């Protein structure tokens, strides 16, 4: 299973990058795309953001809304893949909204529970083929330390989550100004080529230049 973590700041182009990646997988591997949305339409501004995202992605993608039970939503899609034997791409947008929903929940332990469920699921399914997971998230640790206990906890938890997901992920990209900076990429496996080792002779030093770069 390819697990692709896509990080970026606000309006960095991370969602567009993830959607284009999903379109390429759909085209090149005939993969069915599932869009897992974690946002909740709780006010006018968020409703406008959700509408904008809906307009920019293909209508035929299957939408699944999962503001808190993210691991379970992904698990059900993987189980469906096992039954139908069809390549699938799961695009989650985004992890930080999911984190916010959990931290603001009345159940104080729900975040750690849901986080562990996601990490365990990613570890359990990492060797599965024909399943691609694109995880979009906001990088919020590059600014000043925010005021307020909840805000500081949010920044801390987001940073720890990104580290743990990145350790599992096959690919990690950071998006800045619409440009992807690759932080991690799983190397393509190939058969080693056997050859006779070449012994290198030590280079002769030039006394006149031996102190040049010291």
LUMNUDO-514368 format. One record per atom (N, C-alpha, C): residue in one letter; x, y, z. Coordinates in steps of 0.02 Angstrom, whole numbers, plus 50000, padded with zeros to 5 digits. Layout:
<atoms>
AXYZ
...
</atoms>
This chain:
<atoms>
X500424994150000
X500005000050000
X500445006250000
X500315010849955
X500675017149954
X500335022050001
X500705024650048
X500445029650096
X500815036150083
X500455041150059
X500765047450038
X500525053050084
X500965055750125
X500815061350168
X500975067850132
X500485072350128
X500565078650091
X500445084350140
X500985087950156
X500955093350204
X501005100150170
X500755105250203
X500805111950176
X500425116950219
X500585123250212
X500235128450249
X499575130150217
X499245135150245
X498605137350218
X498695140150147
X498255137950102
X498265140250031
X498935138849998
X499265133450017
X499905131749988
X499835127849923
X499225125049912
X499115120849853
X499135113449868
X499135111749933
X499195104649952
X498595100549931
X497995103349937
X497395099549917
X497375098549842
X497545103649804
X497575102949731
X498085097849710
X498655097849744
X499185092949729
X498935085949743
X498595084949799
X498335078349816
X497805076149766
X497375080749745
X496845078949697
X497145077249629
X497655080849608
X497985079249545
X498335072349549
X498615070849607
X498925064249617
X498395058749611
X497815059949640
X497275055049637
X497025054149565
X496985059749528
X496775059349458
X497275055149417
X497915056149430
X498425052249394
X498375044849409
X498265043249473
X498175036149492
X497555033249459
X497035037149457
X496415034949426
X496515033549351
X496895037849319
X497015037149247
X497505031449231
X498045031049269
X498575026349252
X498475019349279
X498085018649332
X497995011949362
X497265009849365
X496805013949335
X496095012549337
X495855011749409
X496125015849452
X495965015649523
X495315019549537
X494885016649578
X494285020149600
X494465024749657
X494245031149653
X494445036149702
X493875037349752
X494075037149816
X493625038749871
X493895044949907
X493465049949914
X493675056149946
X493385056150017
X493835055850067
X493615055750137
X493705062850165
X493135066050179
X493145072950204
X493065072850280
X493485076750315
X493455077050387
X493135083650412
X492995088250366
X492725094750385
X491995094150406
X491795098650450
X491095099150471
X490845106250455
X490265106650425
X489975113050406
X489625116250466
X490025119450508
X489755122250570
X489635129750566
X489885133050514
X489765140250505
X489805141950431
X489635148150415
X489615150250345
X490285149950310
X490815151750346
X491485151850315
X491705144750298
X491585140050343
X491775133150330
X491335130150274
X490705132050273
X490265129650221
X490505131850152
X490765138050148
X491025140650085
X491655136950064
X492075135250113
X492685131450097
X492515124450071
X492025121250104
X491815114650083
X491535114850012
X491135119949998
X490845120549931
X491385121549878
X491895125449894
X492445126549847
X492805120049831
X492935115949882
X493255109449872
X492815104849830
X492175105049841
X491715100849803
X491725102549729
X491785109049715
X491765111349645
X492405109649607
X492965109049642
X493595108049607
X493785100649598
X493415096049629
X493565088949621
X493035085649577
X493215080149543
X492745076749498
X492115074349534
X491545075049500
X490905073249530
X490825065749540
X491185061749500
X491095054449504
X491495051349562
X491915055149595
X492265052449653
X491755051149709
X491835045649744
X491385043949799
X491585047949862
X491105051649889
X491225055849948
X491025052050012
X491475052150061
X491325049250127
X491505054450179
X491025056050221
X491145061050274
X491305057350339
X491885058850367
X492105055450428
X492495060450472
X492135064450511
X492475069650551
X492885066950609
X492735060950634
X493095058250692
X493335051150681
X492915046650659
X493105039550653
X493445038250586
X494025041350577
X494385041050514
X494655034150500
X494955030950550
X495245024350540
X494715019350518
X494125019650548
X493595015050530
X493365016150459
X493325022450437
X493125023950369
X493615021050318
X494265021850331
X494775019050287
X494745011450287
X494655008550347
X494625001250353
X494054998350312
X493475001550313
X492894999050275
X493034999250200
X493385004350177
X493555004850106
X494054999450086
X494524997950130
X495014992750115
X494674985950113
X494204984750158
X493834978450158
X493424977750094
X493144983350071
X492774983350008
X493234981749950
X493834984349952
X494334982949900
X494504975449899
X494554972449958
X494714965249962
X494174960949929
X493554963249934
X492994959549904
X492974960349828
X493074966549805
X492994968049734
X493644967149694
X494214966949728
X494864966149694
X494994971549642
X494784977649658
X494894983349613
X495364988349647
X495864991049611
X496304996049641
X495905002049667
X496085004549725
X495735010349752
X496235015549776
X496005021849774
X496385027449801
X495945030849852
X496205031749912
X495845035049966
X496185041749980
X495825047149968
X496105053849980
X495775056750042
X496175057950093
X495915060750156
X496115068050161
X495615072350168
X495745079550173
X495285082450227
X495565084150287
X496275083550302
X496365081050374
X496985079250391
X497135076550457
X497055081750513
X497215088050499
X497185093050552
X496465094950569
X496005094650521
X495295095650539
X495045089850580
X495275083850563
X495105077950602
X495365078650674
X495985081050681
X496275082350747
X495845087450785
X495645092850752
X495235097950784
X494585095050810
X494255091050768
X493615088050788
X493695083650850
X494245079950852
X494365075550909
X494525079450973
X494945084650966
X495125088551025
X494535092451054
X494065094251010
X493485098051032
X492905093551054
X493005087151049
X492485082451070
X492415082351146
X491815080751169
X491695080451241
X492045074351273
X492215069451232
X492585063651257
X493335065351258
X493605066051316
X494285068551323
X494815063751298
X494665057351294
X495165052351273
X495105050351200
X494635053351165
X494485051051097
X495065052151049
X495445057551058
X495985059051010
X496515053551011
X496765051851070
X497285046751074
X497025039951049
X496395038551062
X496105032251039
X496065032050963
X495805037350933
X495725037550860
X496395037950824
X496865041550854
X497535042150825
X497865035250823
X497835031550879
X498145024950882
X497815020150833
X497165020750824
X496815016550775
X497075017750705
X497185024150687
X497435025850620
X498145023150610
X498585024450659
X499275022150652
X499305014550647
X498905011050687
X498905003750685
X498655001250618
X498145004550591
X497875002550526
X498385003450471
X498735009150471
X499235010450420
X499805005350424
X499995003450484
X500514998350493
X500274991550471
X499644989850486
X499384983250469
X499314982150394
X499134987550359
X498984986950288
X499554989350242
X500144990650269
X500664993850229
X500914989350172
X500834982650179
X501074978150127
X500544976450076
X499954979250083
X499414977750036
X499524981449970
X499404978049915
X499484981049850
X498824983849824
X498864988149774
X498274991049741
X497864995549786
X498154997849841
X497815002649885
X498275008649895
X498035014549877
X498425020649884
X498055025249933
X498415027849982
X498115032450030
X498485039150026
X498125044450012
X498395051250011
X498135054950072
X498585057050115
X498395060350178
X498615067650175
X498145072150173
X498285079350171
X498275082150241
X498755086550257
X498755089550324
X499095096350323
X498895100650370
X499185107350376
X499805107150420
X500355109950396
X500945110850437
X500855117450475
X500775116850541
X500625122850582
X501185124450630
X501745121050625
X502285122050673
X502825126950652
X502705130850599
X503225135450575
X503125142650599
X502585143750637
X502455150550661
X502635151250735
X502395156650765
X502525157750836
X502085153050877
X502285151950939
X501885147750984
X501235151451000
X500665148350985
X500025151850994
X499835152751067
X499395157551081
X499145158551148
X498555153951160
X498475151851221
X497915147551239
X498115140251242
X497875136851293
X498055129851304
X497845125351246
X497225126251222
X496975121951168
X497385122951104
X497545129251088
X497935130651028
X498635127651031
X498945128151089
X499615125251097
X499595117651093
X499075114751123
X498995107551120
X498885105251048
X498495109151010
X498365107550940
X499015107350900
X499435112350909
X500075112650873
X500515106750892
X500555105250957
X500965099650980
X500715093050951
X500065091850956
X499785085550933
X499855084750857
X499775090250820
X499865089950748
X500585088050729
X501055091050764
X501765089550750
X501935082350765
X501695079750821
X501825072750838
X501485068050789
X500875069750770
X500515065650721
X500895065250655
X501125070950631
X501495071050567
X502125066850571
X502475067150627
X503085063150634
X502925055650631
X502395053650665
X502225046550668
X501955043950602
X501555048050568
X501305045950502
X501865045850451
X502305050850454
X502865051150407
X503335045250414
X503405042650475
X503835036850486
X503555030650451
X502895030250445
X502575024550412
X502505025550338
X502415031850317
X502255033450247
X502805031250199
X502595029550139
X503085027950086
X503335034350053
X502915039550053
X503105045850022
X502855051750064
X503265056950069
X503075063050104
X503275068950062
X502795073350048
X502935079450010
X502715085550050
X503105090850046
X502915097250076
X502765102050019
X502165105050020
X501955109549966
X502045116749988
X502405120549949
X502505127649963
X502405131649898
X501935136449899
X501795140549840
X501615136249780
X501275130649793
X501055126249739
X501595121649712
X502185121749743
X502745117649720
X502885112249772
X502965106149749
X503075100549795
X503815099649809
X503985099249873
X504655097749895
X504645090749925
X504995086049895
X504985079149917
X505435078149978
X505125076050033
X505495074750095
X505665067350103
X505255063150073
X505365055850079
X505055052550018
X505405047849989
X505155044149931
X505415037149934
X504955032349931
X505155025349934
X505535023549871
X506145020949876
X506525019249816
X506215013549778
X506295013649712
X506055008249670
X506505002249678
X506204996449696
X506594990449706
X506834987549639
X507454985649636
X507724982749575
X508204977149593
X508324972649547
X508794967149559
X509504969749557
X509894968149606
X510594970649607
X510994967749549
X511414971849520
X511844969649464
X512514967549492
X512694961249480
X513334958749504
X513894960849458
X514424963249488
X514994965349448
X515624964549490
X516184964449456
X516814963949492
X516964970549526
X517154970449590
X517304976649625
X517904980149595
X517864986649593
X518414990749566
X518804993749625
X519444992449627
X519854995049680
X520115001949658
X519975006749701
X520195013549687
X520855014949721
X521325017649683
X521965019449711
X521915026349744
X522225027249801
X522195033849833
X522525039149789
X522215044949787
X522475050349745
X523115053149775
X523575054849730
X524205057749752
X524105065049769
X524355067049825
X524255073949846
X524755078449811
X524545084649801
X524975089749770
X525235094149826
X525875093849841
X526145097649898
X525995104949893
X525985107649833
X525885114849825
X525175116949840
X524685112149840
X523985113949853
X523705110349914
X524125107149953
X523885103150008
X523555107250063
X523745113650068
X523465117850120
X522925122550093
X522725121550030
X522295126549998
X521615127350031
X521305121750053
X520625122150079
X520595121450155
X521165121750187
X521175121150260
X521025127850293
</atoms>
